[in-house]
Each structure stands twice: as structure tokens, then as C-alpha cells.
């Protein structure tokens, strides 16, 4: 004979484990998206978080710098994918505001590349 209550407990534990894995995956994706947003903010405006303001310990600052660095790496991958994709087209320069924005973007990219 089968022990029905034991089978029910095992399936409940599997469902609970799947939910926990789902939550971990969800939080991981959220953290990656936030780091990409912070990287885009830094690249497009020059505004960035400072690790020293967020954490007073050296270990905390190291992890924050790694997290922000991962966001920049992910952002660069996303941009390179979009540039190579046929789904995205670059907007042409129409007026002086577009030209100013494009120059600022290129200068920021150049500064980021030289600081690495």
C-alpha cells in the first residue's frame, strides 16, 4: 500500500522548492535590470552612484563596484545587440539638440573607454 500523506508531502515540498527557485530567479532578473538601468543612467547623463556613499566597509564597496560593473557590461552587450539587430534603427540627426546629444553620447563613450 502507498502512504498517501507521504506522497502529498513530497509533492508539496517540490512545489515549495519550485516557488523558491522562481523567486530567486525573479529577484536575480530584477537586480540585473536595475544594474542595467544604473549603467544607462551613467552612460547617458554622467550621473553615477558612488560606492563610498552606499557602504562604509571596503568589502561592501567592492561588491557594489562589481555590481555596477556588471550592469555596464550587460548594458554594453544590450547596446551592441541592438546595433547589429535589424529591429532597431538609429534616429537621424534633425536639429542642434540631436547633434548636442549625439556628441555628448560619443564623448561619454570615449571617456568610458579610456578609463578602463
N, C-alpha and C positions, 0 to 999 in steps of 0.2 A: 504494500500500500504506500501511496505517496502522502507525504506530510504537506497538506495544502497551505498551512500557515507558513512553513519554511519557504515554499516557493513564492508566496506573496511577499515575504520579507526580502528575498533576494531580488525580485523584480523592482520593489520599491527602492532598494539600495542602488540598483542600476540606474533608475530614473533620477534619483538624487545625484548620483555621480555625473550623469549627463548634464543635468542642470548646472552643477558646479563648474563643469568644463565649459558649458555655454556662457556662464557669467565671466569666467576667466578670459575666454576668447573675446567677449564683448568689451570688457574693460581694457584689454590689450589693444583692440582696434581703436577704442576711444583715445587712449594715450598716444597712439601713433598719429591719429588725426590732429590732436591738439599740438603735438610737436611739429607737424607739417604746417599748421596754421601759424604757429610762432615763427617758423622759419620764413614763411611767406611774408609775414609782417616785417621781419628784419630785412629781408631782401628788397622789399618794395618801398619801405619807409625809412629804413635805417634804425628803427626802434628795436631794442632788444632787451631781454631780461638779463639782469646781472646775477650771477650765481652767488656772489658775496652777500647780496641783499636777501636772498631766499634762505641761505643756510650759513651758520657761523662756523660749522665744522669743515675741515678740509675734505673729509670723505663725502659729505653732502654736496659740497661744491663740485667735486669730481664727478659724482653721479649726475648732477644737473647739467654740467657741461657735456657729458656723454649723451644725455637725453636730448639736449638741444642740437648737438652734432648729428645725432641720428635723424632728427627732424630735418635738418638741412640736407643730409644725404638723400632722404626719402623725397624731399621736395625737388631736388635736382633730378632724381630719377623720373619723377612725375612730369617735370617740365620737358625733359629730353624725350619721353614717350609722346607727349603732346606735340612736340615739334616734328617728330617723324610720322605722326599719325595723319591719315587723310581726313579724320573727323574734325581736326582743329585747323583753323586758318588764322594767320596773324593779321591784325587790323592795320590797314594802311594809315600813314600819317596824313592828317587832314588839315591841321592848323598848328599854331605855335605851341599850344598846350600839349598836343600829342607829341610834338618834337621835343619839348622840355621833358616830358615824362619818359620818352624813349631814351634820351641822353642820360637822364638820372638813373634809369634802369641799367644801362650799359656801364656807366661809371661805377655803380654799386657792385655789379657783377665783376668788373675788373678789380676793384678793391678787395672783394671777397676772394678772388682767385690768387691775388698776390699775397694775401695774408696767410694763406695755407702753407 
